[in-house]
């Protein structure tokens, strides 16, 4: 996947100058106290992971070279964690039945 070099108007780009221009262009659209563009990257990553996308996919989309960074970005919901635990119990149950 290529980095988004030279693309203007994208929210999740890799160059600081583009992120600042997006913030400046859209600063009046929503006045959420203390909200930063960087916060939206965390939400974006979490939505993707909780929606079933792999950490590798999210890593590539966000342009992280280290998967540990992506793991800090992607916050799993309680529901997603419960579903993962339930899937493990189903697998164990199937292995016992076999």
Number of C-alpha atoms within 10 A of each C-alpha: 7 7 13 16 10 10 12 13 14 12 17 18 21 17 13 9 11 20 19 13 15 18 16 10 11 12 13 9 8 8 9 9 6 6 10 11 14 12 11 13 17 16 14 16 25 23 17 17 22 17 11 10 13 11 19 14 15 22 20 16 16 21 18 14 10 10 15 11 12 22 17 11 21 21 17 16 13 10 10 15 12 11 12 12 11 12 12 12 12 12 11 11 11 10 9 8 7 5
